[in-house]
């Protein structure tokens, strides 16, 4: 009877040992995988840090103090948060006077649906005085915005039915742009200055296309 009891306890200890060994092996594999993932992310983190510093320099050159920039970086909105309707309707969060090149710099590495509207100055195309720049599938795309003599806007000259840029943005925050550009199956979701609208004014004196 004592033998059977000891044998049962020994088997129980062996089973516990095996279970612990399996658990340790799983955690070891997971730890190695996490270390590998961290190492693979380092070049991307380095690249993003370099881009952030470039944007910081651009903002400083245009009148934003380092203290204000640090405050913005410490209080950025969550990348997973849903866009607010009021933010989409706030023109000062997405309308800026920047060149096409600077627009691409502002939108680089932003999430899909991040957008801005900028002025255009092309004498050969007087009906298009503004342009949309938006991130779609990780790439910055551009769309001309047309305006008629009645002050109505649209993405095609035959469909100028929005009374203001705000109305245009509001509409396409709910509808995809693909009807006008098949490569831009995206909605206007995130104003480029969402969460830190004080920055928009710094671009008002910059050169544009």
N, C-alpha and C positions, 0 to 999 in steps of 0.2 A: 504493500500500500504506500509506504514512504517512497519507494522507488518510482512508482507511477506518478506520485505527486511531484517529486523532483524532476522527473522526465517532462511532465506537463509544464512546469515552470521554466525549464531549460528551453523547451520548444517556443514558449511564449517570448522569452528573452531573445531567441534567435530571430523570430518573426519581427520583433520590435527593432532589432539591429538592422535587419534587411530593409525594413521600411525607412529607417533613418538614413541608411546608405543611399537608397533610391532618392530620397528627398534631397540629400546633400548633393548628389550627382546632378539632379535637375537644377538646383540653385547654382551649381558651378557652371553648368552650360548656359543658364540665363545670364549670369554675371559676365561670362566671356562674350556673349552676344551683345550685352549692353556696352561693354568696353569697346567692342568692334564698331558698334553704331556711333559711339562718341568720337572715336578716331576718324570715322568716315565723315562726320559732320564738321570736324575742325576746319577743313578748307572752306566750306560754305559759310561758317560763322566768321571766318577771317574776311571773306569776300564781302559779306553783309556789313561787317564793321567798317571796312574801307569805304563802302558806299555811303554809310551813315555819316562818316566823317566828311565825305565830299559834299553831301547835302548840308551838313552843319556849316561848312565853309561858305557855301553859296548863300545860305541864310545870313551868316554874319556879315558877308560882303554887302548885303542889302539891308543892313540896319537892325537885325535882331541880335540882342545881347546874349552872351554866353549863359548868363544866369537864367534867362527866359527859356533858352533851348534846353538847358538841363532840367528845368521844371516840366517842360513838355515831354521829354524822354521818360521822366519818372512817372508821368501820369497818362501814358498812352492808353487808348481804349483796347479792350480785348479783341484779338483777331477773330475770335469766334462769335463775337456779339452780332446781333441782327441790326441792320440799319434802321434809324428812326425816321419816320415820315417827315417830321419837322426839319431834320438835318438835310434831307433831300431837297426840301423846299427853301432852304436858307441859301440864297444866292452867294453870299459872301464866303460860303464854305467851298464853293466849286468854281466861281467865276474869277479868273485871274488873267492879267496881261503878261503872258510869257510867250516865248518863241516855241515852235514845235520841238526843238531840241531840248529846251528847258522843261517842257511838259513831259517829255520822255524821261528825263532825269528824275522829276518829281514822282512819276508813277512807277519807276523801275522797282521791282521786288515787292510791289504792293499786291494785295489779294485781288482776285478776279472781281470785276464790278466796280473797282475804284476808278473815279473819273474826274475830269475837270472840263470846263469850257473856256476857251481862250479866244482872243481877238485875232482876226486875220486882216492883213492889209495887202491885198493883191489887186492892183488897178485893172488887171485883165479879167477879173472875176468880181465885179462890184456887187453882185447879188448875194455873195457869200462873205459876210463880214465876221463870222465866227466859226469855230470848229470845235468838235468834241474830240477829246482824247480819253481813251478808256482801256483798262487792262482786261484782256480776254485770253484765256488759256496761257497766261503768263507772258503775253506779248502785248505791247501798247499799240492799239489801233486808232485810226483817226477817221472822222466823218465831217464833211463840210455841213454847215448849217446855213440854209438859205432864208432870206427875208424879203418879203414883197413891199410895195409902196404903202400898204396899209399897216405895216409893222407886225405882220404875222410870220411865224417861223415854221420850218420843217426841214427834213433831211433830203427831200426831193423838191424840185421847183414846181412840180404839179400837185404837191400835197402840203401846202402852207396853211395849216388850219389851227395852229397854236398861237394864242394871242400874246404870249410872252415866253422868254426862255425858261422861266420858272414852271410854266404850264407844260412846256416841252419836256423838261426834266422829270416833272411829276408823272407825266404820261408814260415815259419810257423807264421809269423806275418800276412800272407794273407790266410793261410790254417789252418783248425782246426787240433788239435792233436788227434781227436777221432779215426782216422784210425789206430793209434798205441795203443791208450788206450781209450776204450769206456767211461771211467769215466771222461776223460779230453776233453770235447767238448768245447774247448777254443783256442784262438789264442794268440801268444806272442805279447802283446800290449804295456805294460808299463815296461821299464827297472827299476829295483829296485832303481837305483840312478838317475833316470830321474829328471832333474832340479837342481841337485847338484852333478855333476860328480866328484868333488874333493874328495868325501868321499870314492870312490872305492878303492883307493890306501891303505887305512888304513887296509884293510883286507888281503893284499898280504902276510903278514907274519904269519897269523893265521893258526892253525892246521886245516886239512881237513880230510874227510873220506878216 
